[in-house]
Amino acid sequence: MKLYVKLYFNSEGPSPLVIVPKVKKIGFQPVVGQYDFVMDFETPEEYAEIINKLHAALQGSGVLYTIQSRKE
C-alpha cells in the first residue's frame, strides 16, 4: 500500500527547504502531482509508526499536512 502526503506551508513558518529534508529522513520520497511525498507500507502497525514519525517531525512547525493511503 502507499501513503501519500501533501504539505501546506505558510510565510510565518519554516522554509520548505528546512521541512523537506525532515520528511525525507522519515523515508518519504518526493513525487510530482497531486501529492508531495509517497511511502510504501504493508501493515497497520507500519502505517501507525509512519504517521507518528511524520507528526512528530512537523509538530510545532506550523506546517499543515493531509494524508491519504491507497492499495495499489
CHARMM internal coordinates of N, CA and C (Angstrom, degrees):
IC EDIT
DIST 1 N 1 CA 1.4305
DIST 1 CA 1 C 1.5248
ANGL 1 N 1 CA 1 C 108.74
DIST 1 C 2 N 1.3056
ANGL 1 CA 1 C 2 N 115.02
DIHE 1 N 1 CA 1 C 2 N 162.41
DIST 2 N 2 CA 1.4578
ANGL 1 C 2 N 2 CA 120.39
DIHE 1 CA 1 C 2 N 2 CA -178.37
DIST 2 CA 2 C 1.5234
ANGL 2 N 2 CA 2 C 109.77
DIHE 1 C 2 N 2 CA 2 C -123.66
DIST 2 C 3 N 1.3184
ANGL 2 CA 2 C 3 N 114.35
DIHE 2 N 2 CA 2 C 3 N 143.39
DIST 3 N 3 CA 1.4541
ANGL 2 C 3 N 3 CA 122.14
DIHE 2 CA 2 C 3 N 3 CA 176.40
DIST 3 CA 3 C 1.5233
ANGL 3 N 3 CA 3 C 107.48
DIHE 2 C 3 N 3 CA 3 C -115.94
DIST 3 C 4 N 1.3212
ANGL 3 CA 3 C 4 N 116.08
DIHE 3 N 3 CA 3 C 4 N 121.37
DIST 4 N 4 CA 1.4578
ANGL 3 C 4 N 4 CA 122.42
DIHE 3 CA 3 C 4 N 4 CA -179.15
DIST 4 CA 4 C 1.5191
ANGL 4 N 4 CA 4 C 109.99
DIHE 3 C 4 N 4 CA 4 C -106.29
DIST 4 C 5 N 1.3358
ANGL 4 CA 4 C 5 N 116.31
DIHE 4 N 4 CA 4 C 5 N 143.52
DIST 5 N 5 CA 1.4661
ANGL 4 C 5 N 5 CA 122.19
DIHE 4 CA 4 C 5 N 5 CA 179.81
DIST 5 CA 5 C 1.5169
ANGL 5 N 5 CA 5 C 109.25
DIHE 4 C 5 N 5 CA 5 C -130.15
DIST 5 C 6 N 1.3193
ANGL 5 CA 5 C 6 N 115.50
DIHE 5 N 5 CA 5 C 6 N 136.66
DIST 6 N 6 CA 1.4574
ANGL 5 C 6 N 6 CA 122.47
DIHE 5 CA 5 C 6 N 6 CA 172.14
DIST 6 CA 6 C 1.5180
ANGL 6 N 6 CA 6 C 106.66
DIHE 5 C 6 N 6 CA 6 C -120.09
DIST 6 C 7 N 1.3183
ANGL 6 CA 6 C 7 N 116.28
DIHE 6 N 6 CA 6 C 7 N 129.24
DIST 7 N 7 CA 1.4596
ANGL 6 C 7 N 7 CA 122.37
DIHE 6 CA 6 C 7 N 7 CA -179.61
DIST 7 CA 7 C 1.5217
ANGL 7 N 7 CA 7 C 110.51
DIHE 6 C 7 N 7 CA 7 C -103.23
DIST 7 C 8 N 1.3240
ANGL 7 CA 7 C 8 N 115.66
DIHE 7 N 7 CA 7 C 8 N 145.62
DIST 8 N 8 CA 1.4623
ANGL 7 C 8 N 8 CA 122.19
DIHE 7 CA 7 C 8 N 8 CA 177.31
DIST 8 CA 8 C 1.5273
ANGL 8 N 8 CA 8 C 108.01
DIHE 7 C 8 N 8 CA 8 C -124.62
DIST 8 C 9 N 1.3235
ANGL 8 CA 8 C 9 N 115.41
DIHE 8 N 8 CA 8 C 9 N 115.01
DIST 9 N 9 CA 1.4593
ANGL 8 C 9 N 9 CA 122.16
DIHE 8 CA 8 C 9 N 9 CA -178.44
DIST 9 CA 9 C 1.5276
ANGL 9 N 9 CA 9 C 110.05
DIHE 8 C 9 N 9 CA 9 C -99.98
DIST 9 C 10 N 1.3325
ANGL 9 CA 9 C 10 N 115.51
DIHE 9 N 9 CA 9 C 10 N 158.82
DIST 10 N 10 CA 1.4563
ANGL 9 C 10 N 10 CA 120.44
DIHE 9 CA 9 C 10 N 10 CA 171.71
DIST 10 CA 10 C 1.5209
ANGL 10 N 10 CA 10 C 108.61
DIHE 9 C 10 N 10 CA 10 C -136.60
DIST 10 C 11 N 1.3083
ANGL 10 CA 10 C 11 N 115.51
DIHE 10 N 10 CA 10 C 11 N 161.97
DIST 11 N 11 CA 1.4671
ANGL 10 C 11 N 11 CA 120.00
DIHE 10 CA 10 C 11 N 11 CA -174.50
DIST 11 CA 11 C 1.5253
ANGL 11 N 11 CA 11 C 113.19
DIHE 10 C 11 N 11 CA 11 C -70.24
DIST 11 C 12 N 1.3162
ANGL 11 CA 11 C 12 N 118.56
DIHE 11 N 11 CA 11 C 12 N -12.59
DIST 12 N 12 CA 1.4578
ANGL 11 C 12 N 12 CA 121.78
DIHE 11 CA 11 C 12 N 12 CA 179.29
DIST 12 CA 12 C 1.5294
ANGL 12 N 12 CA 12 C 112.41
DIHE 11 C 12 N 12 CA 12 C -89.37
DIST 12 C 13 N 1.3238
ANGL 12 CA 12 C 13 N 117.27
DIHE 12 N 12 CA 12 C 13 N -10.08
DIST 13 N 13 CA 1.4518
ANGL 12 C 13 N 13 CA 121.75
DIHE 12 CA 12 C 13 N 13 CA -177.73
DIST 13 CA 13 C 1.5166
ANGL 13 N 13 CA 13 C 111.74
DIHE 12 C 13 N 13 CA 13 C -102.33
DIST 13 C 14 N 1.3174
ANGL 13 CA 13 C 14 N 116.24
DIHE 13 N 13 CA 13 C 14 N -171.78
DIST 14 N 14 CA 1.4639
ANGL 13 C 14 N 14 CA 120.83
DIHE 13 CA 13 C 14 N 14 CA -179.92
DIST 14 CA 14 C 1.5247
ANGL 14 N 14 CA 14 C 111.74
DIHE 13 C 14 N 14 CA 14 C -69.37
DIST 14 C 15 N 1.3017
ANGL 14 CA 14 C 15 N 114.93
DIHE 14 N 14 CA 14 C 15 N 159.02
DIST 15 N 15 CA 1.4585
ANGL 14 C 15 N 15 CA 122.25
DIHE 14 CA 14 C 15 N 15 CA 177.83
DIST 15 CA 15 C 1.5300
ANGL 15 N 15 CA 15 C 110.19
DIHE 14 C 15 N 15 CA 15 C -66.50
DIST 15 C 16 N 1.3213
ANGL 15 CA 15 C 16 N 116.98
DIHE 15 N 15 CA 15 C 16 N 147.31
DIST 16 N 16 CA 1.4692
ANGL 15 C 16 N 16 CA 119.06
DIHE 15 CA 15 C 16 N 16 CA 172.49
DIST 16 CA 16 C 1.5243
ANGL 16 N 16 CA 16 C 112.38
DIHE 15 C 16 N 16 CA 16 C -54.70
DIST 16 C 17 N 1.3327
ANGL 16 CA 16 C 17 N 116.99
DIHE 16 N 16 CA 16 C 17 N -29.28
DIST 17 N 17 CA 1.4650
ANGL 16 C 17 N 17 CA 120.17
DIHE 16 CA 16 C 17 N 17 CA 179.91
DIST 17 CA 17 C 1.5267
ANGL 17 N 17 CA 17 C 111.92
DIHE 16 C 17 N 17 CA 17 C -67.51
DIST 17 C 18 N 1.3141
ANGL 17 CA 17 C 18 N 117.68
DIHE 17 N 17 CA 17 C 18 N -17.45
DIST 18 N 18 CA 1.4643
ANGL 17 C 18 N 18 CA 122.28
DIHE 17 CA 17 C 18 N 18 CA 175.39
DIST 18 CA 18 C 1.5339
ANGL 18 N 18 CA 18 C 110.15
DIHE 17 C 18 N 18 CA 18 C -88.51
DIST 18 C 19 N 1.3191
ANGL 18 CA 18 C 19 N 116.68
DIHE 18 N 18 CA 18 C 19 N -38.59
DIST 19 N 19 CA 1.4602
ANGL 18 C 19 N 19 CA 121.81
DIHE 18 CA 18 C 19 N 19 CA -174.39
DIST 19 CA 19 C 1.5249
ANGL 19 N 19 CA 19 C 113.14
DIHE 18 C 19 N 19 CA 19 C -79.70
DIST 19 C 20 N 1.3092
ANGL 19 CA 19 C 20 N 117.59
DIHE 19 N 19 CA 19 C 20 N -40.86
DIST 20 N 20 CA 1.4714
ANGL 19 C 20 N 20 CA 120.76
DIHE 19 CA 19 C 20 N 20 CA -176.28
DIST 20 CA 20 C 1.5309
ANGL 20 N 20 CA 20 C 112.08
DIHE 19 C 20 N 20 CA 20 C -55.17
DIST 20 C 21 N 1.3205
ANGL 20 CA 20 C 21 N 120.58
DIHE 20 N 20 CA 20 C 21 N -46.49
DIST 21 N 21 CA 1.4688
ANGL 20 C 21 N 21 CA 118.96
DIHE 20 CA 20 C 21 N 21 CA 177.97
DIST 21 CA 21 C 1.5320
ANGL 21 N 21 CA 21 C 113.52
DIHE 20 C 21 N 21 CA 21 C -60.30
DIST 21 C 22 N 1.3276
ANGL 21 CA 21 C 22 N 117.62
DIHE 21 N 21 CA 21 C 22 N -33.06
DIST 22 N 22 CA 1.4614
ANGL 21 C 22 N 22 CA 120.59
DIHE 21 CA 21 C 22 N 22 CA 178.04
DIST 22 CA 22 C 1.5277
ANGL 22 N 22 CA 22 C 110.96
DIHE 21 C 22 N 22 CA 22 C -64.93
DIST 22 C 23 N 1.3221
ANGL 22 CA 22 C 23 N 116.49
DIHE 22 N 22 CA 22 C 23 N -40.88
DIST 23 N 23 CA 1.4601
ANGL 22 C 23 N 23 CA 121.12
DIHE 22 CA 22 C 23 N 23 CA -179.69
DIST 23 CA 23 C 1.5282
ANGL 23 N 23 CA 23 C 110.19
DIHE 22 C 23 N 23 CA 23 C -70.93
DIST 23 C 24 N 1.3142
ANGL 23 CA 23 C 24 N 116.36
DIHE 23 N 23 CA 23 C 24 N -39.47
DIST 24 N 24 CA 1.4670
ANGL 23 C 24 N 24 CA 119.71
DIHE 23 CA 23 C 24 N 24 CA 177.81
DIST 24 CA 24 C 1.5258
ANGL 24 N 24 CA 24 C 111.30
DIHE 23 C 24 N 24 CA 24 C -66.21
DIST 24 C 25 N 1.3272
ANGL 24 CA 24 C 25 N 117.72
DIHE 24 N 24 CA 24 C 25 N -33.94
DIST 25 N 25 CA 1.4693
ANGL 24 C 25 N 25 CA 121.63
DIHE 24 CA 24 C 25 N 25 CA 179.92
DIST 25 CA 25 C 1.5275
ANGL 25 N 25 CA 25 C 111.28
DIHE 24 C 25 N 25 CA 25 C -62.36
DIST 25 C 26 N 1.3233
ANGL 25 CA 25 C 26 N 117.42
DIHE 25 N 25 CA 25 C 26 N -31.13
DIST 26 N 26 CA 1.4624
ANGL 25 C 26 N 26 CA 122.44
DIHE 25 CA 25 C 26 N 26 CA 177.20
DIST 26 CA 26 C 1.5219
ANGL 26 N 26 CA 26 C 110.32
DIHE 25 C 26 N 26 CA 26 C -68.58
DIST 26 C 27 N 1.3362
ANGL 26 CA 26 C 27 N 116.47
DIHE 26 N 26 CA 26 C 27 N -27.58
DIST 27 N 27 CA 1.4646
ANGL 26 C 27 N 27 CA 120.36
DIHE 26 CA 26 C 27 N 27 CA -179.61
DIST 27 CA 27 C 1.5153
ANGL 27 N 27 CA 27 C 114.39
DIHE 26 C 27 N 27 CA 27 C 124.44
DIST 27 C 28 N 1.3283
ANGL 27 CA 27 C 28 N 117.34
DIHE 27 N 27 CA 27 C 28 N 0.23
DIST 28 N 28 CA 1.4622
ANGL 27 C 28 N 28 CA 120.42
DIHE 27 CA 27 C 28 N 28 CA 177.39
DIST 28 CA 28 C 1.5248
ANGL 28 N 28 CA 28 C 110.32
DIHE 27 C 28 N 28 CA 28 C -72.94
DIST 28 C 29 N 1.3248
ANGL 28 CA 28 C 29 N 114.90
DIHE 28 N 28 CA 28 C 29 N 147.20
DIST 29 N 29 CA 1.4653
ANGL 28 C 29 N 29 CA 121.63
DIHE 28 CA 28 C 29 N 29 CA 176.91
DIST 29 CA 29 C 1.5267
ANGL 29 N 29 CA 29 C 108.49
DIHE 28 C 29 N 29 CA 29 C -111.57
DIST 29 C 30 N 1.3387
ANGL 29 CA 29 C 30 N 117.44
DIHE 29 N 29 CA 29 C 30 N 135.45
DIST 30 N 30 CA 1.4668
ANGL 29 C 30 N 30 CA 119.93
DIHE 29 CA 29 C 30 N 30 CA 177.03
DIST 30 CA 30 C 1.5285
ANGL 30 N 30 CA 30 C 110.53
DIHE 29 C 30 N 30 CA 30 C -65.27
DIST 30 C 31 N 1.3254
ANGL 30 CA 30 C 31 N 115.75
DIHE 30 N 30 CA 30 C 31 N 144.01
DIST 31 N 31 CA 1.4593
ANGL 30 C 31 N 31 CA 122.03
DIHE 30 CA 30 C 31 N 31 CA 175.47
DIST 31 CA 31 C 1.5182
ANGL 31 N 31 CA 31 C 108.95
DIHE 30 C 31 N 31 CA 31 C -134.91
DIST 31 C 32 N 1.3088
ANGL 31 CA 31 C 32 N 115.71
DIHE 31 N 31 CA 31 C 32 N 158.27
DIST 32 N 32 CA 1.4573
ANGL 31 C 32 N 32 CA 121.58
DIHE 31 CA 31 C 32 N 32 CA 176.81
DIST 32 CA 32 C 1.5187
ANGL 32 N 32 CA 32 C 107.78
DIHE 31 C 32 N 32 CA 32 C -103.14
DIST 32 C 33 N 1.3126
ANGL 32 CA 32 C 33 N 116.80
DIHE 32 N 32 CA 32 C 33 N 134.82
DIST 33 N 33 CA 1.4547
ANGL 32 C 33 N 33 CA 120.13
DIHE 32 CA 32 C 33 N 33 CA 178.77
DIST 33 CA 33 C 1.5092
ANGL 33 N 33 CA 33 C 111.49
DIHE 32 C 33 N 33 CA 33 C 135.37
DIST 33 C 34 N 1.3215
ANGL 33 CA 33 C 34 N 116.07
DIHE 33 N 33 CA 33 C 34 N -145.97
DIST 34 N 34 CA 1.4539
ANGL 33 C 34 N 34 CA 122.54
DIHE 33 CA 33 C 34 N 34 CA -175.25
DIST 34 CA 34 C 1.5292
ANGL 34 N 34 CA 34 C 112.69
DIHE 33 C 34 N 34 CA 34 C -64.30
DIST 34 C 35 N 1.3192
ANGL 34 CA 34 C 35 N 117.04
DIHE 34 N 34 CA 34 C 35 N -31.86
DIST 35 N 35 CA 1.4630
ANGL 34 C 35 N 35 CA 121.76
DIHE 34 CA 34 C 35 N 35 CA -178.50
DIST 35 CA 35 C 1.5180
ANGL 35 N 35 CA 35 C 110.00
DIHE 34 C 35 N 35 CA 35 C -114.50
DIST 35 C 36 N 1.3419
ANGL 35 CA 35 C 36 N 115.83
DIHE 35 N 35 CA 35 C 36 N 163.52
DIST 36 N 36 CA 1.4569
ANGL 35 C 36 N 36 CA 120.97
DIHE 35 CA 35 C 36 N 36 CA -177.82
DIST 36 CA 36 C 1.5237
ANGL 36 N 36 CA 36 C 113.33
DIHE 35 C 36 N 36 CA 36 C -95.34
DIST 36 C 37 N 1.3596
ANGL 36 CA 36 C 37 N 116.26
DIHE 36 N 36 CA 36 C 37 N -32.03
DIST 37 N 37 CA 1.4626
ANGL 36 C 37 N 37 CA 121.04
DIHE 36 CA 36 C 37 N 37 CA -176.70
DIST 37 CA 37 C 1.5157
ANGL 37 N 37 CA 37 C 110.33
DIHE 36 C 37 N 37 CA 37 C -141.72
DIST 37 C 38 N 1.3432
ANGL 37 CA 37 C 38 N 115.07
DIHE 37 N 37 CA 37 C 38 N 157.60
DIST 38 N 38 CA 1.4560
ANGL 37 C 38 N 38 CA 121.42
DIHE 37 CA 37 C 38 N 38 CA 176.35
DIST 38 CA 38 C 1.5250
ANGL 38 N 38 CA 38 C 109.28
DIHE 37 C 38 N 38 CA 38 C -141.97
DIST 38 C 39 N 1.3394
ANGL 38 CA 38 C 39 N 115.24
DIHE 38 N 38 CA 38 C 39 N 150.59
DIST 39 N 39 CA 1.4591
ANGL 38 C 39 N 39 CA 121.04
DIHE 38 CA 38 C 39 N 39 CA 175.10
DIST 39 CA 39 C 1.5274
ANGL 39 N 39 CA 39 C 108.13
DIHE 38 C 39 N 39 CA 39 C -148.45
DIST 39 C 40 N 1.3116
ANGL 39 CA 39 C 40 N 116.06
DIHE 39 N 39 CA 39 C 40 N 142.42
DIST 40 N 40 CA 1.4591
ANGL 39 C 40 N 40 CA 121.53
DIHE 39 CA 39 C 40 N 40 CA 175.54
DIST 40 CA 40 C 1.5239
ANGL 40 N 40 CA 40 C 109.92
DIHE 39 C 40 N 40 CA 40 C -84.93
DIST 40 C 41 N 1.3364
ANGL 40 CA 40 C 41 N 115.78
DIHE 40 N 40 CA 40 C 41 N 146.24
DIST 41 N 41 CA 1.4602
ANGL 40 C 41 N 41 CA 121.63
DIHE 40 CA 40 C 41 N 41 CA 172.24
DIST 41 CA 41 C 1.5203
ANGL 41 N 41 CA 41 C 107.86
DIHE 40 C 41 N 41 CA 41 C -149.03
DIST 41 C 42 N 1.3316
ANGL 41 CA 41 C 42 N 115.54
DIHE 41 N 41 CA 41 C 42 N 161.12
DIST 42 N 42 CA 1.4633
ANGL 41 C 42 N 42 CA 119.24
DIHE 41 CA 41 C 42 N 42 CA -176.36
DIST 42 CA 42 C 1.5221
ANGL 42 N 42 CA 42 C 114.30
DIHE 41 C 42 N 42 CA 42 C -120.96
DIST 42 C 43 N 1.3302
ANGL 42 CA 42 C 43 N 118.35
DIHE 42 N 42 CA 42 C 43 N -32.03
DIST 43 N 43 CA 1.4578
ANGL 42 C 43 N 43 CA 120.32
DIHE 42 CA 42 C 43 N 43 CA -173.98
DIST 43 CA 43 C 1.5304
ANGL 43 N 43 CA 43 C 110.63
DIHE 42 C 43 N 43 CA 43 C -122.82
DIST 43 C 44 N 1.3281
ANGL 43 CA 43 C 44 N 116.70
DIHE 43 N 43 CA 43 C 44 N 159.53
DIST 44 N 44 CA 1.4659
ANGL 43 C 44 N 44 CA 119.42
DIHE 43 CA 43 C 44 N 44 CA 174.88
DIST 44 CA 44 C 1.5290
ANGL 44 N 44 CA 44 C 112.56
DIHE 43 C 44 N 44 CA 44 C -59.74
DIST 44 C 45 N 1.3192
ANGL 44 CA 44 C 45 N 116.67
DIHE 44 N 44 CA 44 C 45 N -33.45
DIST 45 N 45 CA 1.4673
ANGL 44 C 45 N 45 CA 120.17
DIHE 44 CA 44 C 45 N 45 CA 178.43
DIST 45 CA 45 C 1.5272
ANGL 45 N 45 CA 45 C 111.13
DIHE 44 C 45 N 45 CA 45 C -66.42
DIST 45 C 46 N 1.3273
ANGL 45 CA 45 C 46 N 116.26
DIHE 45 N 45 CA 45 C 46 N -41.22
DIST 46 N 46 CA 1.4635
ANGL 45 C 46 N 46 CA 120.97
DIHE 45 CA 45 C 46 N 46 CA 177.66
DIST 46 CA 46 C 1.5288
ANGL 46 N 46 CA 46 C 110.26
DIHE 45 C 46 N 46 CA 46 C -64.81
DIST 46 C 47 N 1.3241
ANGL 46 CA 46 C 47 N 116.15
DIHE 46 N 46 CA 46 C 47 N -40.49
DIST 47 N 47 CA 1.4601
ANGL 46 C 47 N 47 CA 121.53
DIHE 46 CA 46 C 47 N 47 CA 176.97
DIST 47 CA 47 C 1.5327
ANGL 47 N 47 CA 47 C 109.97
DIHE 46 C 47 N 47 CA 47 C -58.21
DIST 47 C 48 N 1.3312
ANGL 47 CA 47 C 48 N 116.68
DIHE 47 N 47 CA 47 C 48 N -49.49
DIST 48 N 48 CA 1.4607
ANGL 47 C 48 N 48 CA 121.00
DIHE 47 CA 47 C 48 N 48 CA -179.46
DIST 48 CA 48 C 1.5237
ANGL 48 N 48 CA 48 C 111.68
DIHE 47 C 48 N 48 CA 48 C -60.68
DIST 48 C 49 N 1.3163
ANGL 48 CA 48 C 49 N 117.24
DIHE 48 N 48 CA 48 C 49 N -40.65
DIST 49 N 49 CA 1.4582
ANGL 48 C 49 N 49 CA 121.21
DIHE 48 CA 48 C 49 N 49 CA 179.18
DIST 49 CA 49 C 1.5330
ANGL 49 N 49 CA 49 C 111.34
DIHE 48 C 49 N 49 CA 49 C -63.14
DIST 49 C 50 N 1.3156
ANGL 49 CA 49 C 50 N 116.51
DIHE 49 N 49 CA 49 C 50 N -42.81
DIST 50 N 50 CA 1.4684
ANGL 49 C 50 N 50 CA 121.22
DIHE 49 CA 49 C 50 N 50 CA 179.43
DIST 50 CA 50 C 1.5210
ANGL 50 N 50 CA 50 C 110.44
DIHE 49 C 50 N 50 CA 50 C -63.68
DIST 50 C 51 N 1.3286
ANGL 50 CA 50 C 51 N 116.71
DIHE 50 N 50 CA 50 C 51 N -46.13
DIST 51 N 51 CA 1.4609
ANGL 50 C 51 N 51 CA 121.00
DIHE 50 CA 50 C 51 N 51 CA -179.08
DIST 51 CA 51 C 1.5270
ANGL 51 N 51 CA 51 C 110.91
DIHE 50 C 51 N 51 CA 51 C -62.39
DIST 51 C 52 N 1.3142
ANGL 51 CA 51 C 52 N 117.01
DIHE 51 N 51 CA 51 C 52 N -41.48
DIST 52 N 52 CA 1.4671
ANGL 51 C 52 N 52 CA 120.36
DIHE 51 CA 51 C 52 N 52 CA 177.77
DIST 52 CA 52 C 1.5224
ANGL 52 N 52 CA 52 C 111.42
DIHE 51 C 52 N 52 CA 52 C -62.25
DIST 52 C 53 N 1.3216
ANGL 52 CA 52 C 53 N 117.54
DIHE 52 N 52 CA 52 C 53 N -43.03
DIST 53 N 53 CA 1.4701
ANGL 52 C 53 N 53 CA 121.29
DIHE 52 CA 52 C 53 N 53 CA 178.66
DIST 53 CA 53 C 1.5238
ANGL 53 N 53 CA 53 C 111.16
DIHE 52 C 53 N 53 CA 53 C -64.60
DIST 53 C 54 N 1.3314
ANGL 53 CA 53 C 54 N 116.82
DIHE 53 N 53 CA 53 C 54 N -43.03
DIST 54 N 54 CA 1.4679
ANGL 53 C 54 N 54 CA 120.68
DIHE 53 CA 53 C 54 N 54 CA 179.44
DIST 54 CA 54 C 1.5240
ANGL 54 N 54 CA 54 C 110.11
DIHE 53 C 54 N 54 CA 54 C -62.53
DIST 54 C 55 N 1.3132
ANGL 54 CA 54 C 55 N 116.85
DIHE 54 N 54 CA 54 C 55 N -46.99
DIST 55 N 55 CA 1.4568
ANGL 54 C 55 N 55 CA 120.51
DIHE 54 CA 54 C 55 N 55 CA -179.01
DIST 55 CA 55 C 1.5353
ANGL 55 N 55 CA 55 C 111.06
DIHE 54 C 55 N 55 CA 55 C -61.45
DIST 55 C 56 N 1.3144
ANGL 55 CA 55 C 56 N 116.83
DIHE 55 N 55 CA 55 C 56 N -43.08
DIST 56 N 56 CA 1.4632
ANGL 55 C 56 N 56 CA 120.70
DIHE 55 CA 55 C 56 N 56 CA 179.15
DIST 56 CA 56 C 1.5265
ANGL 56 N 56 CA 56 C 111.30
DIHE 55 C 56 N 56 CA 56 C -64.18
DIST 56 C 57 N 1.3250
ANGL 56 CA 56 C 57 N 117.48
DIHE 56 N 56 CA 56 C 57 N -39.43
DIST 57 N 57 CA 1.4657
ANGL 56 C 57 N 57 CA 121.52
DIHE 56 CA 56 C 57 N 57 CA -179.31
DIST 57 CA 57 C 1.5247
ANGL 57 N 57 CA 57 C 111.88
DIHE 56 C 57 N 57 CA 57 C -66.24
DIST 57 C 58 N 1.3190
ANGL 57 CA 57 C 58 N 117.41
DIHE 57 N 57 CA 57 C 58 N -32.54
DIST 58 N 58 CA 1.4665
ANGL 57 C 58 N 58 CA 121.05
DIHE 57 CA 57 C 58 N 58 CA -176.61
DIST 58 CA 58 C 1.5276
ANGL 58 N 58 CA 58 C 113.15
DIHE 57 C 58 N 58 CA 58 C -97.70
DIST 58 C 59 N 1.3100
ANGL 58 CA 58 C 59 N 117.52
DIHE 58 N 58 CA 58 C 59 N -12.20
DIST 59 N 59 CA 1.4559
ANGL 58 C 59 N 59 CA 121.56
DIHE 58 CA 58 C 59 N 59 CA -176.34
DIST 59 CA 59 C 1.5266
ANGL 59 N 59 CA 59 C 111.47
DIHE 58 C 59 N 59 CA 59 C -57.95
DIST 59 C 60 N 1.3155
ANGL 59 CA 59 C 60 N 115.68
DIHE 59 N 59 CA 59 C 60 N 131.65
DIST 60 N 60 CA 1.4562
ANGL 59 C 60 N 60 CA 121.46
DIHE 59 CA 59 C 60 N 60 CA 178.33
DIST 60 CA 60 C 1.5182
ANGL 60 N 60 CA 60 C 114.74
DIHE 59 C 60 N 60 CA 60 C 82.45
DIST 60 C 61 N 1.3305
ANGL 60 CA 60 C 61 N 117.75
DIHE 60 N 60 CA 60 C 61 N -4.26
DIST 61 N 61 CA 1.4685
ANGL 60 C 61 N 61 CA 120.57
DIHE 60 CA 60 C 61 N 61 CA -177.10
DIST 61 CA 61 C 1.5197
ANGL 61 N 61 CA 61 C 112.69
DIHE 60 C 61 N 61 CA 61 C -86.58
DIST 61 C 62 N 1.3271
ANGL 61 CA 61 C 62 N 117.66
DIHE 61 N 61 CA 61 C 62 N -18.97
DIST 62 N 62 CA 1.4561
ANGL 61 C 62 N 62 CA 120.63
DIHE 61 CA 61 C 62 N 62 CA -174.74
DIST 62 CA 62 C 1.5216
ANGL 62 N 62 CA 62 C 112.75
DIHE 61 C 62 N 62 CA 62 C 84.37
DIST 62 C 63 N 1.3208
ANGL 62 CA 62 C 63 N 117.25
DIHE 62 N 62 CA 62 C 63 N -2.84
DIST 63 N 63 CA 1.4658
ANGL 62 C 63 N 63 CA 121.48
DIHE 62 CA 62 C 63 N 63 CA 178.16
DIST 63 CA 63 C 1.5233
ANGL 63 N 63 CA 63 C 107.92
DIHE 62 C 63 N 63 CA 63 C -80.91
DIST 63 C 64 N 1.3213
ANGL 63 CA 63 C 64 N 115.58
DIHE 63 N 63 CA 63 C 64 N 127.85
DIST 64 N 64 CA 1.4563
ANGL 63 C 64 N 64 CA 121.40
DIHE 63 CA 63 C 64 N 64 CA 176.50
DIST 64 CA 64 C 1.5187
ANGL 64 N 64 CA 64 C 108.93
DIHE 63 C 64 N 64 CA 64 C -94.29
DIST 64 C 65 N 1.3190
ANGL 64 CA 64 C 65 N 116.87
DIHE 64 N 64 CA 64 C 65 N 156.54
DIST 65 N 65 CA 1.4535
ANGL 64 C 65 N 65 CA 119.80
DIHE 64 CA 64 C 65 N 65 CA 179.17
DIST 65 CA 65 C 1.5132
ANGL 65 N 65 CA 65 C 111.08
DIHE 64 C 65 N 65 CA 65 C -148.28
DIST 65 C 66 N 1.3101
ANGL 65 CA 65 C 66 N 115.27
DIHE 65 N 65 CA 65 C 66 N 155.08
DIST 66 N 66 CA 1.4547
ANGL 65 C 66 N 66 CA 122.20
DIHE 65 CA 65 C 66 N 66 CA 169.93
DIST 66 CA 66 C 1.5121
ANGL 66 N 66 CA 66 C 107.41
DIHE 65 C 66 N 66 CA 66 C -125.44
DIST 66 C 67 N 1.3191
ANGL 66 CA 66 C 67 N 115.52
DIHE 66 N 66 CA 66 C 67 N 152.14
DIST 67 N 67 CA 1.4621
ANGL 66 C 67 N 67 CA 120.35
DIHE 66 CA 66 C 67 N 67 CA 178.65
DIST 67 CA 67 C 1.5255
ANGL 67 N 67 CA 67 C 109.05
DIHE 66 C 67 N 67 CA 67 C -129.02
DIST 67 C 68 N 1.3082
ANGL 67 CA 67 C 68 N 114.32
DIHE 67 N 67 CA 67 C 68 N 152.88
DIST 68 N 68 CA 1.4554
ANGL 67 C 68 N 68 CA 120.86
DIHE 67 CA 67 C 68 N 68 CA 173.32
DIST 68 CA 68 C 1.5199
ANGL 68 N 68 CA 68 C 107.64
DIHE 67 C 68 N 68 CA 68 C -147.24
DIST 68 C 69 N 1.3087
ANGL 68 CA 68 C 69 N 116.53
DIHE 68 N 68 CA 68 C 69 N 136.47
DIST 69 N 69 CA 1.4568
ANGL 68 C 69 N 69 CA 119.65
DIHE 68 CA 68 C 69 N 69 CA 175.86
DIST 69 CA 69 C 1.5202
ANGL 69 N 69 CA 69 C 108.68
DIHE 68 C 69 N 69 CA 69 C -112.63
DIST 69 C 70 N 1.3231
ANGL 69 CA 69 C 70 N 114.66
DIHE 69 N 69 CA 69 C 70 N 148.44
DIST 70 N 70 CA 1.4686
ANGL 69 C 70 N 70 CA 121.56
DIHE 69 CA 69 C 70 N 70 CA -179.73
DIST 70 CA 70 C 1.5009
ANGL 70 N 70 CA 70 C 109.90
DIHE 69 C 70 N 70 CA 70 C -141.98
DIST 70 C 71 N 1.2992
ANGL 70 CA 70 C 71 N 114.43
DIHE 70 N 70 CA 70 C 71 N 142.70
DIST 71 N 71 CA 1.4582
ANGL 70 C 71 N 71 CA 120.67
DIHE 70 CA 70 C 71 N 71 CA 173.25
DIST 71 CA 71 C 1.5224
ANGL 71 N 71 CA 71 C 106.51
DIHE 70 C 71 N 71 CA 71 C -93.40
DIST 71 C 72 N 1.3182
ANGL 71 CA 71 C 72 N 116.45
DIHE 71 N 71 CA 71 C 72 N 114.05
DIST 72 N 72 CA 1.4690
ANGL 71 C 72 N 72 CA 119.90
DIHE 71 CA 71 C 72 N 72 CA -176.41
DIST 72 CA 72 C 1.4961
ANGL 72 N 72 CA 72 C 111.48
DIHE 71 C 72 N 72 CA 72 C -123.39
END
COOR INIT
IC SEED 1 N 1 CA 1 C
IC BUILD
